[in-house]
Amino acid sequence: MLSFDLDDRIEEVYSQILLSGYDNITVANSEGIFIKVKNMCKDYFGVSEDEFVGQNAFYLESKGVFDISATAEVMRRKREVSLIQRTKGDRLLLVKSYPIMNSNNDIVEIVNFSKDVTSPERLREILDLNNLLLKDYQTKKKKKHNELFAESENMKHLKEVINAVINLDTIVLLLGETGTGKSYIARYIHENSNRSDSPFVTVNCGAIPSNLMESELFGYERGSFTGGLKEGKKGLIEMAGNGTILMDEIGDMPLELQVKLLHLLDNREFTRIGSISRVEVKARFIFATNCDLKELVRLGKFRKDLYYRISVLPVEILPLRERHKDIPLFIDYFLKLYNEKYQKEVKITQDDIEDMCQNIYPGNIRELMNIIERKVILSQLSGNEQVGTPKDRENISNYVHVDGICPIKMAVEELEKQMLTMAKQKYRTTRGISKALQIDQSTVVKKMNRYFDE
C-alpha cells in the first residue's frame, strides 16, 4: 500500500513515475470520484478533463470511457491492482493502481499510474511484464492462508466448525467487529477448499454506489442502457464461476437488491440486466458484516426472509480484547510478514509481547497489524526500542528541573505524580509503566491508586 501524503508529494511521485516509464496519473477519492488527472486526458480517455474530473469511476466504466476501471477494482478488492484497460480514446493502457490507506485501513484516495501500450513495441513490453506478473501470481498462490490462529477456546471451536464445513456448499455468515479478520477467514475457507483453483471474488456492498450495484453484481447485455459497453458486461457473481463469493458489509445492500439476491440464493440463477436468459450460479457464498442484522430487520432495513436465508451457519468472531491468548500468534505472524516485506530482522522481547497482550485493541487485528508494521518500519530510525530513561546522575539534570525550595517530601510526591502522569500517557499498561520507571508493578498500582483515585 502507498503511505505518502498525496497533497505534499504528488509532484514528486509523478516525477518518479514518469522516470519509470509511466505516462499518466489519475487520482480518485474514497468514493471513487476522480479529483485529479495529470496528463493527456482527451487523448487517453476520449473525454475532456472537465468531463472526467468529478465523475465516479463506476459511472465512467458504465459509460464505456474504459472497459474496466482500475479505481473500481481497487474499491472492490481493497488492494492494489494491475490490469490492461481499453479506453474510449482507442488506447490500450497498462494501469497500476494503489489505494492510500489511513490508520484504520480505510481507503482515503486511489492513485492510478498508466502506460500507453497501444503500439506493437509497447505490447511486447507488456507481454513480457505479464509473464512476470503471472509468475508472481503463481508464487503468491502457493502461499495460502493455511492457518487460523487459535489458542483461545473460542477460536479453537470456530476453527473446528470452519474445517468441518470447508468443502460443503453451506452458506457461512461471518459476524464480528471491524478488523476481527472476517475477510481473512473467508479467504481461508476458499483457499483450503476444493474450490481453491477457481476465483475468489470479494463484493464490498458498502463501497459500490447503490445505483450501480445491480449492474456490478449481475452484469448487463449489450444495448441495455445508453453508455454501456457495446458488448455488454459480466457481473461479479458470474465472474466467480465455480469459486467463492464473499459479500462483505451485506448489511449495506439496498433493499431493492435484497429481493434479487434472495431469488438467486433460492434458485441458483439470475438474469443480466436487459436479458431474458438465465445464468446458472455455481459459486459458493460467504457473507460478512459488522452490523446487527437482527436490529436491521427490526428497523425494516434488511429483509427478514433474506436474513434467515443467509444465517444457515452464523459464525461469530470475538474481538481481540476477548481472546488475548491469540495475540502472541498474531504478533509472530505479522512480525515475520513485515520483516520479510521490509527486509528487516526486528525482534520483539517477551516483555513487550506480554505488554501487548494487555492492550484493548479497539481496531482489533487490523490495529495490532499496524502496530507491528510501525515497529518494523521505525526500527531503522530508533534501533532497538529505548525507554528513554537516563542512565547516570549527570543525565538526570536533563529530565528534572528545580525552580524553588519546598519540603523534600512534597517535592518527591509532586515528582512522582508528574512522572506517573507522563508514563500513563505513553504506556497503556502498569507493566509498561513499571518498566519505564524501573519500579515494581505492584508499586505502580499503589501509587496510581494514591495519586489518581483519591
Stockholm file with secondary structure:
# STOCKHOLM 1.0

chainA/1-454         MLSFDLDDRIEEVYSQILLSGYDNITVANSEGIFIKVKNMCKDYFGVSEDEFVGQNAFYLESKGVFDISATAEVMRRKREVSLIQRTKGDRLLLVKSYPIMNSNNDIVEIVNFSKDVTSPERLREILDLNNLLLKDYQTKKKKKHNELFAESENMKHLKEVINAVINLDTIVLLLGETGTGKSYIARYIHENSNRSDSPFVTVNCGAIPSNLMESELFGYERGSFTGGLKEGKKGLIEMAGNGTILMDEIGDMPLELQVKLLHLLDNREFTRIGSISRVEVKARFIFATNCDLKELVRLGKFRKDLYYRISVLPVEILPLRERHKDIPLFIDYFLKLYNEKYQKEVKITQDDIEDMCQNIYPGNIRELMNIIERKVILSQLSGNEQVGTPKDRENISNYVHVDGICPIKMAVEELEKQMLTMAKQKYRTTRGISKALQIDQSTVVKKMNRYFDE
#=GR chainA/1-454 SS CBCSCHHHHHHHHHHHHHHTTCCEEEEEETTSBEEEECSCHHHHHSSCHHHHTTCBHHHHHHTTSBSSCHHHHHHHHTSCEEEEEEBTTSCEEEEEEEEEECTTSCEEEEEEEEEECCSHHHHHHHHHHHHHHHHHHHHHHHSCCCCCCCCSHHHHHHHHHHHHHTTSCCCEEEECCTTSSHHHHHHHHHHTSTTTTSCEEEEETTTSCHHHHHHHHHEECTTSSTTSCTTCEECHHHHTTTSEEEEETGGGSCHHHHHHHHHHHHHSEEECBTCCSEEECCCEEEEEESSCHHHHHHTTSSCHHHHHHHCSEEEECCCGGGCGGGHHHHHHHHHHHHHHHHTCCCCCCHHHHHHHTTCCCTTHHHHHHHHHHHHHHHHHHHSSCCCCCCCSHHHHTTTCCCCSCCCHHHHHHHHHHHHHHHHHHHCSSHHHHHHHHTSCHHHHHHHHHHHHCC
#=GC SS_cons         CBCSCHHHHHHHHHHHHHHTTCCEEEEEETTSBEEEECSCHHHHHSSCHHHHTTCBHHHHHHTTSBSSCHHHHHHHHTSCEEEEEEBTTSCEEEEEEEEEECTTSCEEEEEEEEEECCSHHHHHHHHHHHHHHHHHHHHHHHSCCCCCCCCSHHHHHHHHHHHHHTTSCCCEEEECCTTSSHHHHHHHHHHTSTTTTSCEEEEETTTSCHHHHHHHHHEECTTSSTTSCTTCEECHHHHTTTSEEEEETGGGSCHHHHHHHHHHHHHSEEECBTCCSEEECCCEEEEEESSCHHHHHHTTSSCHHHHHHHCSEEEECCCGGGCGGGHHHHHHHHHHHHHHHHTCCCCCCHHHHHHHTTCCCTTHHHHHHHHHHHHHHHHHHHSSCCCCCCCSHHHHTTTCCCCSCCCHHHHHHHHHHHHHHHHHHHCSSHHHHHHHHTSCHHHHHHHHHHHHCC
//
